[in-house]
Amino acid sequence: MHRKDFLRNTGFAAASLAITSPNKLFAAPTVYKVKMGIIGVGQRGLNHLDLLLRREDVDLLAICDIDERTLNSAKEIIAKSGKKMPEIYTGDSLAWKTMVEKKQLDGIVIATPWEWHKEMIIGSIESGIKYVGSEVIIGISLEDHWEVVRAAEKHKAQVMMLENVCYRRDVMAVLNMVRQGLFGEIIHLQGGYQHDLREVKFNNGIEVYGHGVEFGEKAYSEAHWRTEHSVHRNGDLYPTHGVGPVANYININRGNRFTSLCSFSSKARGLHNHIVKQGGENHPNAKVHFKLGDVVTTSINCVNGETILLQHDTNLPRPYSLGFRVQGTEGIWMDVNKSIYIQDKSANAHQWDDAKQWLDKYDHPLWQRWSKETAGAGHGGMDFFVIHALVESIKNKTATPMDVYDAATWSAISPLSEKSIDLGCQTVEFPDFTGGQWMFRKPVFALNDTY
């Protein structure tokens, strides 16, 4: 199949999803169950495991992990669910290949260290799996992203990044407001990953979070692999929480696209200071040089004239915030101060309204319909929606609401920001993964209350 035909067909599939009635999508029960597998059942994978086990329309046939401790945790969750124990694949780092080649799955969830994502996505697609849900991110190099796109096109597969913040309740209410024109024409957007991860990047090899300053081979969970990226890379290493939602606000890849990017990086002090404070200046890790700047700022231009500012800020003490800002010709939302101002509609001129009154009024139909089902799901219920969207897309044989072009575009910010910084903060061109089809593709994300 030619690339343009693939793009056209996925667009038609997504369009059919948008116009299909909820009654048809969720009509009489069927005996068919989606056959699913999971690669990686660490802390993130366990969240997805729990959500898949809750669903009566899913048969979890296989899980894969090479860590005995995480597998034991997964087995406990499965046993408590009362569901049949899936086949378990372990033993070496290539056990996942055996799993995807053997089990004939409808869909798979990948929740492993970043450096494995590209290989696992492509390996799953080449084994015949048509639906892949991948955790952030989908590749390390820019070429990794192109390889994933090409594989999805060649095999007519769906690759959905499991970007849960796109489904955050306030984010979706603002999406509803944007689409109803409350902010007027959108001019500028901000977001980012502003989250103190020092106790995620270091631990004592036993606890998941903190209680030590080890990373790499002596550490456990994310500290075992994630911190190495802070040693060797300098750029926005985790852009999708911030860029995913704002990309949906301005229809990126569907009538709009990113055209260029420029990144700046501060000096690196936070991780070193944490090691010295918690482990002493004589600890071996106090001698490690961390390449990742404590605050990385990225500016993106769009073909329709909007600007986007992203910040990656994970090494310094700060309360959690993704720093969203949506600013248009008629108003502005800022999540840090939980405020909205709409010209001629706010209570007082030049004064902020409490955002809650607006967010409640414009609560997105997805949250209105599925809020009960989100109870107990991770990250305040957001996680329910990514798994729900993936499974329902498989059942209905439709394109996923966030597709491979979204995944590649959002994730590619990492290598592009690294390149910009390496070039002395030069502006770099943003690739068009859709091959020009962004001009013709239509918005599909969260158009109604189905998925």
Secondary structure, 3 states (H helix, E strand, C coil): CCHHHHHHHHHHHHHHHHHCCHHHHCCCCCCCCEEEEEECCCHHHHHHHHHHHHCCCEEEEEEECCCHHHHHHHHHHHHHHCCCCCEEECCCCCHHHHHHHHCCCCEEEECCCHHHHHHHHHHHHHCCCCEEEECCCCCCCHHHHHHHHHHHHHHCCEEEECCHHHHCHHHHHHHHHHHCCCCCCEEEEEEEEECCCHHHHCECCCCCCECCCECHHHCCCHHHHHHHHHHHCCCCCCCHHHHHHHHHHCCECCCECEEEEEEEECCCCHHHHHHHHHHCCCCHHHHCCCCCCCEEEEEEEECCCCEEEEEEECCCCCCCECCCEEEECCEEEECCCCEEEECCCCCCCCCCEEHHHHHHHCCCHHHHHHCCCCCCCCHHHHHHHHHHHHHHHHHHCCCCCCCHHHHHHHHCHHHHHHHHHHCCCCCEECCCCCCCHHHCCCCCCCCCCCC
